Amino acid sequence: KLVSLQFDFESMGAYPEGWQEYNNFETATGKLITEQTLFTPAGRQKISKLLIEKRKTLIKSWITEMDTMYNVADDSAWIAENFAACNNKAELDKMSVRKNSIVFYKRYCFPHMARPYDIDLDIELPLKFLLPCLSDTGRKLLQ
């Protein structure tokens, strides 16, 4: 009932920069399906909080690893501030619907010159978990 497409982009200035955009469409009508279509307002709030918490855990673990394995002491405050600012919104609109899950993507938290500090903050949630968060339209499309 849905098709999810990933578009890969690249731009060039002083350095090449790549990124992805994700769009989900209803196959019968071609209508763009967004997080507002799939989830209730309460569901969006619940998912947003969960994504931010899961990402916060990943970030904390990565910062600890960087502190112990790499020489980032000079940048540690800046790294923590950057991650905190990056993780203040869940960005539910960046999602890809899979057969039994939805992946919520998170773009880079750092500019190209500091990209080694970045980590994968994409979160995959099973549809079983997301069922209580679905709108009536979301249930029709995903069940």
ROTI-744352 format. One record per residue (C-alpha): x, y, z. Coordinates in nm, 4 decimals. Last residue first. Layout:
# ROTI-744352
        x        y        z
        X        Y        Z
...
# end
This chain:
# ROTI-744352
        x        y        z
  -0.1719  -0.3261   0.8433
   0.0387  -0.0306   0.7350
  -0.1862   0.1766   0.5118
  -0.5146   0.1196   0.6942
  -0.3501   0.1665   1.0336
  -0.1826   0.4894   0.9207
  -0.5134   0.6226   0.7919
  -0.6766   0.5541   1.1297
  -0.3795   0.7236   1.2979
  -0.0933   0.5122   1.4254
   0.0716   0.5560   1.7668
  -0.0730   0.2389   1.9226
   0.0682   0.0370   1.6287
   0.4253   0.1769   1.6585
   0.5651  -0.1036   1.8756
   0.4298  -0.3724   1.6442
   0.5595  -0.1683   1.3494
   0.9132  -0.2181   1.4767
   1.1263   0.0936   1.5312
   1.4496   0.1586   1.3426
   1.6595   0.4512   1.4660
   1.9130   0.6411   1.2564
   2.1700   0.8206   1.4719
   2.4790   0.6964   1.2875
   2.7722   0.8800   1.4363
   2.9442   1.2131   1.3750
   3.2807   1.3180   1.5205
   3.4600   1.2191   1.1974
   3.2349   1.4758   1.0209
   3.4224   1.7703   1.1708
   3.5345   1.9357   0.8459
   3.2070   1.8370   0.6773
   2.9856   2.0150   0.9295
   2.8578   1.8174   1.2287
   2.5230   1.6717   1.3349
   2.4686   1.4788   1.0130
   2.1172   1.3844   0.9231
   1.8921   1.1709   1.1362
   1.6762   0.8994   0.9871
   1.3694   0.7362   1.1370
   1.3416   0.3805   1.0091
   0.9929   0.2318   1.0147
   0.9381  -0.1366   1.0723
   0.7865  -0.4615   0.9493
   0.7921  -0.4233   0.5688
   0.9827  -0.0948   0.5665
   0.8578   0.2626   0.5853
   1.1307   0.5233   0.5489
   1.1413   0.8268   0.7701
   1.2783   1.1788   0.7759
   0.9586   1.3640   0.8663
   0.9910   1.2464   1.2255
   1.2743   1.4938   1.2767
   1.3358   1.4078   1.6460
   1.4247   1.7619   1.7479
   1.6722   1.8656   2.0211
   1.9238   1.6058   1.9009
   2.1357   1.8340   1.6843
   2.1609   2.1004   1.9531
   2.2732   1.8425   2.2102
   2.5157   1.6850   1.9615
   2.6762   2.0198   1.8843
   2.7024   2.1130   2.2519
   2.8682   1.7792   2.3373
   3.1178   1.8142   2.0509
   3.1954   2.1762   2.1435
   3.2630   2.0789   2.5061
   3.4877   1.7887   2.3963
   3.6859   1.9809   2.1333
   4.0157   2.0287   2.3151
   3.9814   1.6901   2.4871
   3.9316   1.5087   2.1552
   4.2363   1.2787   2.1604
   4.0719   0.9508   2.0735
   4.0067   0.6262   2.2615
   3.8789   0.7286   2.6060
   3.7031   1.0572   2.5310
   3.5829   0.9313   2.1914
   3.4282   0.6230   2.3506
   3.2543   0.8309   2.6169
   3.1253   1.0679   2.3483
   2.9981   0.7695   2.1488
   2.8139   0.6227   2.4499
   2.6529   0.9568   2.5308
   2.5505   1.0034   2.1672
   2.3911   0.6591   2.1440
   2.2003   0.7186   2.4691
   2.0860   1.0633   2.3522
   1.9752   0.9039   2.0266
   1.7502   0.6609   2.2115
   1.6113   0.9440   2.4260
   1.5472   1.1733   2.1278
   1.3836   0.8895   1.9359
   1.1595   0.7983   2.2309
   1.0464   1.1562   2.2894
   0.9642   1.1995   1.9211
   0.7776   0.8664   1.9098
   0.5553   0.9645   2.2026
   0.4855   1.3122   2.0614
   0.4070   1.1726   1.7180
   0.1718   0.9172   1.8746
  -0.0071   1.1876   2.0745
  -0.0586   1.3869   1.7524
  -0.1798   1.0685   1.5788
   0.0572   0.9021   1.3339
   0.0608   0.8022   0.9674
  -0.0663   1.1143   0.7913
   0.1211   1.3603   1.0121
   0.4371   1.1516   0.9682
   0.4002   1.2101   0.5972
   0.2508   1.0136   0.3087
   0.2685   1.1813  -0.0319
  -0.0318   1.0793  -0.2414
   0.0462   0.8594  -0.5429
  -0.3164   0.7403  -0.5335
  -0.3060   0.3592  -0.5101
   0.0643   0.3348  -0.4188
   0.0463   0.5689  -0.1210
   0.3796   0.7466  -0.1222
   0.6711   0.7725   0.1179
   0.9562   1.0160   0.0665
   1.3085   1.0128   0.2015
   1.5865   1.2640   0.1398
   1.9537   1.1750   0.1451
   2.2750   1.3693   0.1788
   2.6124   1.4144   0.0143
   2.8515   1.7043   0.0360
   3.1501   1.7567  -0.1908
   3.3975   2.0145  -0.0651
   3.4722   2.3761  -0.1617
   3.1279   2.3811  -0.3137
   2.9827   2.0657  -0.4588
   2.6428   1.9134  -0.4068
   2.5356   1.5534  -0.3809
   2.1926   1.4033  -0.3495
   2.0609   1.0518  -0.2834
   1.6843   1.0084  -0.3002
   1.5316   0.7338  -0.0901
   1.1878   0.6133  -0.1886
   0.9252   0.4440   0.0234
   0.6268   0.2773  -0.1437
   0.3045   0.2242   0.0421
   0.0000   0.0000   0.0000
# end
